Amino acid sequence: MTEHQTIHFAAYWLPLLGCGVILCSWLAMRSLRRMITARQTTADEQIPTIDAGAAGTSLIHRWDPRFKIIALLGFAFCAVSLHSPRSVLVALLLTIITVSIARIPWHRPLRRLLAMNGFLVMFLIVMPLTVPTRISDTLIIFGDWQLMAFNLRGLELALVIIGKAWCVALLMEPLLATAPLGATLEGLTRLGLPGKISETLLIAHRYLFVFLGEVQRMRSGMEARAFRPGRRWDTLRDLGNFVGMLLVRSFERTHRVYAAMQARGYNGSLPHHHQFRGATSDWLQTMVWLGLGLGLVLADRLHTGGF
């Protein structure tokens, strides 16, 4: 049994590496943000809708929502149970292929990753410094700072966590964006999700954009009356009035929406507009995805000695 290996560097390398990581992360996120902004051609794309790509005709679009939910969520659960970086990389490549097959504009999944990466980058700093040291680990020590030993196994664990998070985030695009949200939620209801939850999610998604439009109109009205945000007490008072008026208008709108739903025959449950017919291709695609996920888990356990 051998002790862990130690690699020594001069102390001045630590702040240089820290600044390098921060600079690279900032440049990468700035590049992603510019790429996303360049692809947004309309104002509506500033507020992304979940099912914006539901009108496509790809293989993923033609997949029955019930089977798609089971297959992609099952593959996601298999992906998050992996331990080997090689297995996680394979799962990530399969996920990227799926997004490409679904023909989803890449600024949508990149926007999802951009929202996550600010948090995920912290794993690259925290995990190497806090992971418990094991025998045969490789430690990097800067000068005499023994308490700041940089464990390469912690870096590997951080990369594995980030890869799993990317897999799940990317899978949400072909899962949610390739069918109308109503069809996806109805498929979840057929799989056992309570109907009240799916109806609440559907109504919340629809009227979120209505309330955001109300916010934009109220903001335009305030700006037309020469409102300019500042650090004065008058600004806080105006913002408080703005929030209060928004809550009042939202409350009044909910009553009007409910009255309109009752006038159209709402009796406690929304009507079902989608007909599901499982075809042979749906079964085959589901078996392929579940087989890939289970195969990755099996190969990962054999590689890491988990069995």
DRENTI-539103 format. One line per 2 residues: number of its first residue (from 1); their letters; for each residue x negated, y, z negated of C-alpha. Coordinates in Angstrom, 1 decimal. Example, Ala and Ser with C-alpha at 12.3 -4.5 7.8 and 13.67 -1.06 7.14 Angstrom:
2
1	AS	-12.3:-4.5:-7.8 | -13.7:-1.1:-7.1
//
This chain:
307
1	MT	0.0:0.0:0.0 | -1.6:3.2:1.2
3	EH	-1.1:6.8:0.0 | 0.5:9.4:2.2
5	QT	-1.8:11.2:4.7 | -2.6:14.8:4.1
7	IH	-3.6:17.4:6.8 | -5.1:20.7:5.5
9	FA	-4.8:24.0:7.3 | -6.0:27.5:6.3
11	AY	-3.5:29.5:4.2 | -3.1:32.2:6.8
13	WL	-1.4:29.7:9.2 | 1.7:29.5:7.0
15	PL	3.0:33.1:7.6 | 2.0:32.8:11.3
17	LG	4.0:29.6:11.8 | 6.9:31.1:9.8
19	CG	7.0:34.2:12.0 | 6.6:32.0:15.1
21	VI	9.6:29.8:14.2 | 11.8:32.9:13.4
23	LC	10.7:34.6:16.7 | 11.3:31.5:18.8
25	SW	14.7:30.9:17.2 | 15.7:34.6:17.8
27	LA	14.6:34.5:21.4 | 16.4:31.2:22.1
29	MR	19.7:32.5:20.5 | 19.3:35.8:22.4
31	SL	18.9:33.9:25.7 | 21.9:31.8:25.0
33	RR	24.0:34.9:24.1 | 22.9:36.6:27.3
35	MI	23.7:33.5:29.4 | 27.2:33.3:27.8
37	TA	27.9:37.0:28.3 | 26.8:36.8:31.9
39	RQ	29.4:34.0:32.6 | 32.3:35.9:30.9
41	TT	34.0:37.6:33.8 | 37.3:38.5:32.2
43	AD	38.3:40.0:28.9 | 40.3:36.9:28.1
45	EQ	37.1:34.8:28.0 | 35.9:36.9:25.0
47	IP	38.5:35.0:23.0 | 38.2:31.4:24.2
49	TI	41.2:29.2:24.4 | 40.9:25.5:23.4
51	DA	42.5:24.1:26.5 | 41.1:26.5:29.1
53	GA	39.9:23.7:31.4 | 43.1:21.6:31.3
55	AG	43.8:22.1:35.0 | 40.8:20.1:36.2
57	TS	41.0:16.8:38.1 | 37.9:15.0:36.7
59	LI	37.8:11.5:35.3 | 38.0:12.9:31.8
61	HR	41.0:15.0:32.7 | 42.9:12.0:34.0
63	WD	42.2:10.0:30.8 | 45.2:9.4:28.6
65	PR	44.9:11.7:25.5 | 45.6:8.9:23.1
67	FK	42.8:6.7:24.5 | 40.5:9.7:24.9
69	II	40.9:10.7:21.2 | 40.1:7.2:20.0
71	AL	37.1:6.7:22.3 | 35.4:10.1:21.8
73	LG	36.0:10.3:18.1 | 34.9:6.7:17.7
75	FA	31.7:7.5:19.7 | 31.2:10.7:17.5
77	FC	31.4:8.6:14.3 | 28.9:6.1:15.7
79	AV	26.6:9.0:16.7 | 26.6:10.5:13.2
81	SL	25.7:7.1:11.7 | 22.4:6.9:13.6
83	HS	19.1:7.2:11.9 | 16.4:7.0:14.6
85	PR	15.5:10.1:16.6 | 15.4:8.0:19.7
87	SV	18.9:6.8:19.3 | 20.2:10.3:18.5
89	LV	18.5:11.5:21.7 | 20.2:8.8:23.8
91	AL	23.6:9.8:22.2 | 22.9:13.4:23.0
93	LL	22.1:12.6:26.6 | 25.3:10.6:26.9
95	TI	27.2:13.5:25.5 | 25.7:15.9:28.0
97	IT	26.6:13.5:30.8 | 30.2:13.5:29.6
99	VS	30.4:17.3:29.6 | 29.0:17.3:33.1
101	IA	31.5:14.7:34.3 | 34.3:16.8:32.8
103	RI	33.1:19.8:34.9 | 33.4:22.1:32.0
105	PW	31.7:25.5:32.4 | 28.5:25.3:30.3
107	HR	29.0:28.7:28.7 | 31.8:27.1:26.6
109	PL	29.7:24.4:24.9 | 26.8:26.7:24.7
111	RR	28.9:29.3:22.8 | 29.9:26.5:20.4
113	LL	26.2:25.6:19.8 | 25.3:29.2:19.4
115	AM	27.8:29.5:16.6 | 26.2:26.5:14.8
117	NG	22.5:27.1:15.4 | 22.2:30.0:13.0
119	FL	23.0:27.5:10.2 | 21.2:24.5:11.7
121	VM	17.9:26.3:12.1 | 17.7:26.4:8.3
123	FL	17.3:22.6:8.2 | 14.0:23.0:10.1
125	IV	12.7:25.0:7.1 | 14.4:23.5:4.1
127	MP	14.1:19.7:4.9 | 10.3:19.5:5.4
129	LT	9.8:21.4:2.1 | 12.4:19.5:0.0
131	VP	12.5:15.9:1.2 | 11.1:13.5:-1.4
133	TR	7.6:12.3:-0.6 | 7.2:8.6:0.3
135	IS	4.3:6.4:0.9 | 2.8:6.7:4.4
137	DT	4.4:10.2:4.8 | 2.3:12.8:6.6
139	LI	2.0:16.1:4.6 | 0.7:19.4:5.9
141	IF	-0.8:21.6:3.2 | -1.7:25.2:3.8
143	GD	-4.7:26.2:1.7 | -4.2:25.5:-2.0
145	WQ	-0.4:25.7:-1.9 | 0.3:22.2:-3.0
147	LM	4.0:23.1:-3.8 | 4.5:24.2:-0.1
149	AF	3.5:20.8:1.3 | 5.2:20.4:4.8
151	NL	6.5:16.9:5.2 | 6.7:15.7:8.8
153	RG	9.3:13.1:7.9 | 11.5:16.0:6.7
155	LE	11.1:17.7:10.0 | 12.1:14.4:11.7
157	LA	15.2:14.2:9.5 | 16.1:17.9:10.3
159	LV	15.9:17.1:14.0 | 18.1:14.1:13.6
161	II	20.7:16.1:11.7 | 20.6:18.8:14.4
163	GK	21.0:16.2:17.2 | 24.0:14.7:15.5
165	AW	25.6:18.1:15.1 | 25.1:18.9:18.7
167	CV	26.6:15.6:19.8 | 29.8:16.2:17.8
169	AL	30.0:19.8:18.9 | 29.6:19.0:22.6
171	LM	32.1:16.1:22.5 | 34.8:18.5:21.3
173	EP	34.8:20.2:24.7 | 35.8:17.1:26.8
175	LL	38.1:16.0:24.0 | 40.0:19.3:23.6
177	AT	39.5:21.3:26.8 | 40.4:18.6:29.4
179	AP	44.1:18.4:28.5 | 46.8:20.8:27.4
181	LG	46.7:21.4:23.6 | 50.3:20.2:23.3
183	AT	49.4:16.9:24.9 | 46.4:16.4:22.7
185	LE	48.3:17.2:19.5 | 51.2:15.0:20.7
187	GL	48.7:12.2:21.3 | 47.4:12.7:17.7
189	TR	51.0:12.5:16.5 | 51.5:9.2:18.4
191	LG	48.3:7.9:16.6 | 49.7:8.7:13.2
193	LP	49.1:12.4:12.5 | 52.1:14.0:10.8
195	GK	54.3:15.9:13.2 | 54.4:19.0:11.0
197	IS	50.6:19.3:11.1 | 50.5:19.1:14.9
199	ET	53.3:21.6:15.3 | 51.7:24.0:12.9
201	LL	48.4:23.8:14.8 | 50.1:24.3:18.1
203	IA	52.1:27.4:16.9 | 49.0:28.8:15.2
205	HR	46.9:28.5:18.3 | 49.6:30.2:20.4
207	YL	50.3:33.1:18.1 | 46.6:33.7:17.1
209	FV	46.2:35.5:20.5 | 49.5:37.4:20.0
211	FL	48.2:38.8:16.7 | 44.8:39.5:18.2
213	GE	46.5:41.5:20.9 | 48.4:43.4:18.1
215	VQ	45.1:44.2:16.5 | 43.7:45.5:19.7
217	RM	46.7:47.7:20.3 | 46.6:49.1:16.8
219	RS	42.9:49.8:17.1 | 43.4:51.6:20.4
221	GM	46.1:53.7:18.7 | 43.8:54.6:15.9
223	EA	41.0:55.5:18.3 | 43.4:57.7:20.3
225	RA	44.1:59.6:17.1 | 40.4:60.3:16.7
227	FR	39.6:57.6:14.2 | 35.9:56.9:13.9
229	PG	34.5:54.4:11.4 | 32.2:55.8:8.8
231	RR	31.0:55.4:5.2 | 33.6:57.7:3.7
233	WD	36.4:56.9:1.4 | 38.8:58.1:4.1
235	TL	37.6:55.3:6.3 | 38.3:52.7:3.6
237	RD	41.8:54.1:3.1 | 42.5:54.0:6.9
239	LG	41.2:50.5:7.1 | 43.4:49.4:4.2
241	NF	46.4:51.0:5.9 | 45.5:49.1:9.1
243	VG	45.3:45.7:7.3 | 48.6:46.4:5.4
245	ML	50.4:47.4:8.6 | 49.1:44.3:10.4
247	LV	50.4:42.1:7.6 | 53.8:43.7:7.7
249	RS	54.0:43.5:11.5 | 52.9:39.8:11.4
251	FE	55.5:39.0:8.8 | 58.2:40.6:10.8
253	RT	57.1:38.8:13.9 | 57.3:35.4:12.2
255	HR	61.0:36.0:11.5 | 61.7:37.0:15.1
257	VY	59.8:34.0:16.4 | 61.7:31.6:14.1
259	AA	65.0:33.1:15.1 | 64.0:32.7:18.8
261	MQ	63.1:29.1:18.2 | 66.4:28.4:16.5
263	AR	68.3:30.1:19.4 | 66.6:27.6:21.7
265	GY	67.7:24.6:19.7 | 64.9:24.1:17.2
267	NG	66.0:21.7:14.5 | 62.9:21.0:12.5
269	SL	60.7:19.4:15.2 | 59.4:20.5:18.6
271	PH	60.6:18.7:21.7 | 58.2:16.2:23.3
273	HH	57.3:17.2:26.9 | 54.5:14.7:27.6
275	QF	54.9:11.1:28.7 | 52.1:8.7:28.0
277	RG	51.5:5.6:30.1 | 48.3:3.7:29.3
279	AT	46.7:2.5:32.5 | 44.0:-0.1:33.1
281	SD	41.4:2.7:33.7 | 42.3:4.2:30.3
283	WL	41.6:0.9:28.6 | 38.3:0.4:30.5
285	QT	37.0:3.9:29.7 | 37.9:3.5:26.1
287	MV	36.1:0.1:25.9 | 33.0:1.5:27.6
289	WL	32.7:4.5:25.2 | 33.3:2.4:22.1
291	GL	30.9:-0.2:23.4 | 28.2:2.4:24.0
293	GL	28.7:3.8:20.5 | 28.6:0.4:18.8
295	GL	25.6:-0.6:21.0 | 23.7:2.5:19.9
297	VL	24.4:1.7:16.2 | 23.3:-1.9:16.7
299	AD	20.1:-0.8:18.5 | 19.4:1.8:15.8
301	RL	19.8:-0.6:13.0 | 17.5:-3.2:14.6
303	HT	14.9:-0.4:15.3 | 15.0:1.0:11.7
305	GG	15.4:-2.4:10.0 | 18.9:-1.5:8.6
307	F	20.2:-5.0:8.8
//
